[in-house]
Amino acid sequence: MNTLPNQVYKYKVGGSLPVNAPSYVVRQADQDLYEGLKAGEFCYVLNSRQMGKSSLRVQTMQRLKQEGFACASIDLTRIGSKVTSEQWYGGVVCDLWRSFNLIGTVDFRTWWRDREWLSPVQRLSEFIESVLLPSIDSKIVIFVDEIDSVLSLPFSLDDFFALIRACYNQRVDQPDYNRLRFALLGVALPSDLIADRNRTPFNIGRAIALSGFRIEEAQPLAQGLAGKVSNPEKVLAEVLAWTGGQPFLTQKLCQLILTLEEDVSQGRESEWIEQLVDSRLIANWEAQDVPEHLKTIRDRLLGSEQRTGRLLGLYQQILQRGEIVADNSLEQLKLQLSGLVVKRNGLLKVYNRIYEAVFNQNWVKQELALLRPYGEAIAAWLESDCQDESRLCQGQALNDALAWAADKSLSDQDYQFLAASQELEKRHVKLALAAEKKASQLLTEANQTLIAAQKKAKQTIRRGIIGFVLLLVVAVSIVAWADIERQRRTEKLLKDLQGLEQSLQRQIEAKKNVREQLEEIRGKVAYAQAELEKERLNVLLNRSGSASTQLENAIKNLREISASLSLPLQLGDRGPEVAELQRKLDDAGFHIGGVDGIFGLQTVSAVKQFQNARGLVADGIAGPDTQKLLQKYRNYVVVVPVQSPYTLLEVRQYVKTAYLADSESGAYIDAGSFSDQSSAEKRAEELRSHGIKVHVVDFQ
């Protein structure tokens, strides 16, 4: 069809339409707002962006002015956001002063300054009551547009909306207020207007529903297509089928049709419009979204970190099911306010086919993956129809997920995933407890078979320890009298210790897998080692070289025995020993995601990786060999010089694990070893605070 398009007719894409714009579509909201304000009602039009609110205000103001109403419009975005409360209220009063042409009635600057002793909201109230109402005899309508801009101000405007409510309530006592009515327009909920929950909510006035264009209302738009297509009504119907009557998109798509060079063949309108929508609106939409519309919806949806997960999850449900029952929950109302969905016949649906194509399932999954710290895990879990438990969070990953979710409103699927993860964690704990109980039963049975041997062993240990302690007392006394006598006693002591060592070795073999017995023997070995170290300090201070060497060898043997008695750490264990193991694994480069003192599945995995890397049996149990190899990654040693026989005891008041060690420069007390220098210096500083001479040495 080679007809010329209508050169006079223009579509308006974005912004307010002029009063005489031929493309303005009259909707039910036009009549509702006009009649409500004319009847003296306070009205509010709260809806998503680019739904035609400002154009509705322009048209309604014109109709009311023609009937003798005095009207003013305040665009709150013009006042700005980086202002004080006094500047903001001053801007509102100034706009009213100008809009109602009160310049000759009162000098604004003088009037405002003379009332500095009043709060800003009181000055606004005073202006309405003492200046505006007395100066204008007709009915007054104040339109307040873009009210959502106040939500980002650095101060609360609860008082402003409370004043509007107060103007309504004043009608009972002051009849002049019956001439005054307000119309509020913006992207907000009534609950947003007064945020303080201790104050009466904004519950006055009439809500004006602003819906999309219906086919019977939108016929004026067909006039602009008359010179371009052979069947304007058919083309307009196809446009509305894609836009759902959304005003901005409808105007934009009609404008695109006028700009195309090719004609629309009769009978191919549906196919032609689909190709146009796909190429000019959906494909590469972020680059073609000019003026911005789709980006505005996206930013509104993703703008709140606390609420985004819930909104995306809710929208995902609508995409999957096609529609859900509207329940007027806060999340549903916020989602509607984004413009992405619409409420029709008690159901929430995606507003139109364009939104559904742009903000599709893949887009939602991508945004959720970026949002959640467990995005990949929950996606795989949902893909398995919630059956693959290996995808659930456990250990530190679960703790991190719960901490992230604590202050957020999430989707039902998120809460299901986290609940399933917690339930799995509980099952693992129960299994560990059951295994521990079973092990305890086996241990009891094993102990019953070892009772006789244990009695005899304990008697031997008691005799050996008592004799050993007596010998130590004698040895310490002799040191004070003569080096020769100490040498003789020391040799006797070493001989007795050799017997004790052999007895302990037999006990170790007999009780290899008995946890409680190992603890008992370790305690006795630690006691014997402490006494030997104390004796060696005396020897060192009295410069008895041969005795020192013999005692050093004895201590070395006891340390090897103590090391062999180290209890293995395994799945289910908890406590500081596990925390120390986790820190050593982290030092060695086998990260577990955090030190929590719980031997969980992540710790098992890290232990196995370390064992594989070091040629050990990869059983996930941190036995003596594994712990010994891990120790070498802690190179910074807190060194305390030997000052007296009691230096070790003094250090152990603050560091229970301190022991006497040797180097090429002589003996010293090891007060702890660390993988990083800062931790070692912290330990050293603690000892210095107690008056102990100490320094840090790098043994790497």
PECOR-V665781 format. One record per pair of residues at least 4 apart in sequence whose C-alpha atoms are under 8 Angstrom apart, sorted by the first residue. I is the first residue (numbers start at 0). GAP is how many residues later the second one is. Records with the same first field share a line. If there is no record, write none. Layout:
I->GAP, GAP
This chain:
0->227, 228, 229, 262, 263, 264
1->226, 261
2->224, 225, 226
3->223, 224
4->219, 220, 221, 222, 223, 253
5->217, 218, 219, 220, 221, 222
8->13, 14, 214, 215
9->11, 12, 13, 214, 245
10->12, 213, 240, 241, 243, 244
11->5, 11, 239, 240
12->235, 238, 239, 242, 278
13->36, 234, 277
14->35, 39, 40
15->36, 38, 39, 42
16->4, 7, 38, 41
17->37, 40
18->39, 40, 43
21->198, 199
22->197, 198, 201
23->196
24->188, 192, 193, 195, 196
25->4, 191, 192
26->4, 184, 186, 190
27->4, 182
28->4, 179, 180, 181, 182
29->4, 26, 29, 30
30->4
31->4, 176
32->4, 10, 27, 175
33->4, 26, 29, 30
34->4
35->4, 5, 6, 7, 170
36->4, 5, 6, 104, 144, 145, 146
37->26
39->138, 139, 140, 141
40->140, 141, 164, 165
41->126, 139, 140, 141, 162, 163, 164
42->139, 140, 141, 162, 163, 164, 165
43->139, 140, 141, 161, 162, 163, 164
44->8, 138, 139, 140, 141, 162, 163, 164, 165
45->138, 139, 140, 141, 142, 143, 144, 161, 162, 163
46->4, 6, 139, 140, 141, 163, 290, 292
47->138, 139, 288, 289, 290, 291
48->137, 138, 289, 290
49->197, 198, 243
50->159, 160, 161, 195, 196, 197
51->4, 195, 196
52->4, 132, 133, 157
53->4, 91, 131
54->4
55->4
56->4, 86
57->4
58->4
59->4
60->4, 10
61->4
62->4
63->4, 5, 6, 7
64->4, 5, 6
67->70, 71
68->69, 70, 71, 72
69->30, 66, 68, 69, 70, 71
70->28, 29, 69, 70, 71, 72
71->24, 27, 28, 69, 70, 71
72->26, 69, 70, 71, 72
73->18, 21, 22, 68, 69, 70, 71
74->4, 69, 70, 71
75->4, 16, 68, 69, 70, 71, 73, 74
76->4, 69, 72
78->9, 12, 13
79->8
80->68, 69, 71, 72, 73
81->71, 72
82->4, 5
83->4, 71
84->4, 35, 70
85->4, 34
86->4
87->4
88->4, 31, 32, 35
89->4, 22, 30, 34
90->4
91->4, 32
92->4, 31, 34
93->4, 14
94->4
95->4
96->4, 5, 6, 11
97->4, 5
101->4, 33
102->4, 5
104->30
105->5
106->4
107->4
108->4
109->4
110->4
111->4, 11
114->8
117->4, 5
118->4
119->4
120->4, 38, 39, 42
121->4
122->4
123->4
124->4, 38
125->4, 5
126->4, 5
127->4, 5
128->4, 5
129->4
130->4
131->4
132->4, 43, 44
135->4
137->41
138->40, 41
139->39, 40, 41
140->39, 40, 41, 42
141->38, 39, 40, 41
142->39, 40, 41, 42
143->38, 39, 40, 41
144->39, 40, 41
145->39, 40, 41
146->4, 37, 38, 39, 40, 41
147->4, 38, 39, 40
148->4
149->7
150->41
156->4, 36, 37
157->4, 35, 36, 37, 38
158->4
159->4
160->4, 32, 33, 41
161->4, 32, 40
162->4
163->4, 18
164->4, 37, 39
165->4
166->4, 10, 13
167->9, 10, 13
169->4, 5, 7
170->4, 5, 6, 7
173->4
174->4
175->4
186->150
187->4, 5, 149
188->4, 144
189->4, 12, 13
190->4, 10, 11
192->8, 9
193->5, 6, 7, 8
196->4
211->32, 33, 34, 35
212->4, 5, 27, 31, 32, 33, 34
213->4, 31
214->4, 22, 25
217->4
218->4, 14
219->4
220->4, 15, 33
221->4, 10, 11, 14
222->9
224->4, 7, 29, 32, 33
225->4, 5, 6
227->29, 30, 35
228->6, 34, 35
229->34, 35, 36
230->4, 35
231->4
232->4
233->4, 35
234->4, 34, 35, 38
235->4, 18
236->4
237->4, 31, 32, 35
238->4, 11, 14, 15, 34
239->4, 5, 10
240->4, 111, 112
241->110, 111, 112
242->6, 7, 108, 109, 110, 111
243->107, 108, 109
244->4, 5
245->4, 105, 106
246->4
247->4, 45
248->4
249->4
250->4
251->4
252->4, 24
253->4
254->4
255->4
263->4, 5, 8
264->4
267->4
268->4
269->4
270->4
271->4
272->4
273->4
274->4
275->4, 5
276->4, 5, 77
277->4, 5
278->4
279->5, 8
280->4, 7, 8, 73
281->72, 75, 76
283->4
284->4, 9, 73
285->8, 9
288->4, 5, 6
291->4
292->4
293->4, 61
294->4
295->4
296->4, 41, 42, 43
297->4
298->4
299->38
300->7, 10, 11, 34, 37
301->6
302->5
303->4
304->4, 103
305->101, 102, 103
306->4, 101, 102, 103
307->4, 101, 102
308->4, 59, 62, 99, 100, 101, 102
309->4, 21, 99, 100, 101, 102
310->4, 20, 21, 23, 24, 99, 100
311->4, 52, 56, 99
312->4, 97, 98, 99, 100
313->4, 17, 18, 97
314->4, 20
315->4, 45, 48
316->4, 5, 6, 7
317->4, 5, 6, 30, 31, 32
318->4, 31, 37, 41, 42
321->27, 28
322->24, 25, 26, 27
323->23, 24, 25
324->21, 22, 23
325->6, 17, 20, 21, 22
326->5
327->4, 5
328->4
329->4
330->4
331->4
332->4
333->4
334->4, 5, 6
335->4, 5, 6, 7
338->12
339->10, 11, 15
340->7, 8, 9, 10
341->6, 7, 8, 9
342->4, 5, 6
343->4, 5
349->5, 6
350->4, 5
351->4
352->4
353->4
354->4, 5
355->4
357->5
358->4, 5
359->4
360->4
361->4
362->4
363->4
364->4
365->4
366->4
367->4, 7
368->4, 5, 6, 7, 10
369->5
370->4
372->28, 31
373->4, 19, 27
374->4
375->4
376->4, 14, 15, 16
377->4, 13, 14, 36, 39
378->4
379->4, 8, 11
380->4, 5, 6, 7, 8, 10, 11
381->4
383->4
387->4
388->35
391->25, 26, 28, 29, 32
392->4, 5, 8, 25, 28
393->4, 5, 27, 28, 30, 31, 207
394->4, 30, 205, 206, 207
395->4, 197, 198, 200
396->4, 196
397->4, 20, 23, 24
398->4
399->4
400->4, 17
401->4, 16
403->4
404->4, 5
409->4, 5
410->4
411->4
412->4
413->4
414->4
415->4
416->4
417->4
418->4
419->4
420->4
421->4
422->4
423->4
424->4
425->4
426->4
427->4
428->4, 143
429->4
430->4
431->4, 139, 140
432->4, 139
433->4
434->4
435->4
436->4
437->4
438->4
439->4
440->4
441->4
442->4, 71
443->4
444->4
445->4
446->4, 67
449->4
450->4
451->4
452->4
453->4
454->4
455->4
456->4, 46, 50
457->4
458->4
459->4, 43
460->4, 39, 42, 43
461->4
462->4
463->4, 32, 36
464->4, 35
465->4
466->4
467->4, 25, 28, 29
468->4
469->4
470->4, 18, 22
471->4, 21, 59, 63
472->4
473->4, 15
474->4, 11, 14, 15, 60
475->4, 10, 59, 62
476->4
477->4, 5, 7, 8, 11
478->4, 6, 7, 59, 60
480->4
481->4
482->4, 59, 61
483->4
484->4
485->4, 61
486->4, 59, 60
487->4
488->4
489->4, 57, 61
490->4, 56
491->4
492->4
493->4, 56, 57, 60
494->4
495->4
496->4, 57
497->4
498->4
499->4
500->4, 57
501->4
502->4
503->4, 17
504->4, 56
505->4
506->4
507->4, 10, 13, 57
510->4, 6, 7
511->6
513->4
514->4, 52
515->4
516->4
517->4, 47, 49
518->4
519->4
520->4, 44
521->4, 40, 43
522->4
523->4
524->4, 33, 36, 37
525->4, 36
526->4
527->4
528->4, 26, 29, 30
529->4
530->4
531->4, 19, 22, 23
532->4, 18, 22, 126, 127
533->4, 111, 112, 114
534->4, 110
535->4, 12, 15, 16
536->4, 105, 107, 108
537->4, 106, 107
538->4, 5, 6, 8, 9
539->4, 5, 8
540->103, 104
543->4
544->4
545->4
546->4
547->4
548->4
549->4
550->4
551->4
552->4
553->4
554->4
555->4
556->4
557->4
558->4
559->4
560->4
561->4
562->61
563->60
564->59
565->57, 58
566->56, 57
567->53, 54, 55, 56
568->4, 9, 30, 52, 53, 54
569->29, 34, 50, 51, 52
570->28, 29, 30, 33, 50
571->26, 27, 28
572->5, 25, 26
573->4, 23, 24, 25
574->4, 22, 23
575->4, 21
576->4, 20
577->4, 19, 20, 21
578->4, 16, 17, 18, 19
579->4, 17
580->4, 46
581->4, 10, 13, 15, 21
582->4, 12
583->4, 46, 47, 49, 50, 91
584->4, 5, 6, 7, 21, 22, 25, 45
585->4, 5, 6
586->46, 47, 88
587->42, 45
589->16, 17, 19, 20
590->15
591->10, 11, 14
598->4, 5
599->4
600->4
601->4
602->4
603->4, 16, 17
604->4, 15
605->4, 14
606->4, 11, 13, 14, 15
607->4, 10, 11, 12, 13
608->4, 9
609->4
610->4, 5, 6, 7, 9, 15
611->4, 5, 6
615->10
621->4, 5
622->4
623->4
624->4
625->4
626->4
627->4
632->41, 42
633->39, 40, 41, 42
634->38, 39, 40, 41, 63, 64, 65
635->37, 38, 39, 40, 41, 44, 60, 61, 62, 63, 64
636->33, 34, 35, 36, 37, 43, 59, 60, 61, 62
637->32, 33, 34, 35, 42, 43, 45, 46, 56, 57, 58, 59
638->29, 30, 31, 32, 55, 56, 57, 58
639->28, 29, 30, 31, 52, 53, 54, 55
640->26, 27, 28, 52, 53
641->5, 6, 25, 26, 27
642->4
645->4
646->4
647->4, 10, 11, 12, 21
648->4
649->4
650->4, 5, 7, 20, 36, 41
651->4, 5, 6
653->33
654->16, 17
656->14, 15
657->11, 12, 13, 14
658->10, 11, 12
659->7, 8, 9, 10
660->6, 7, 8, 9
661->4, 5, 6
662->4, 5
671->8, 11
672->7
673->5, 6
674->4
675->4
676->4, 19
677->4
678->4
679->4, 16
680->4, 15
681->4
682->4
683->4, 10, 11, 12
684->4
685->4
686->4, 5, 6, 7
687->4, 5, 6
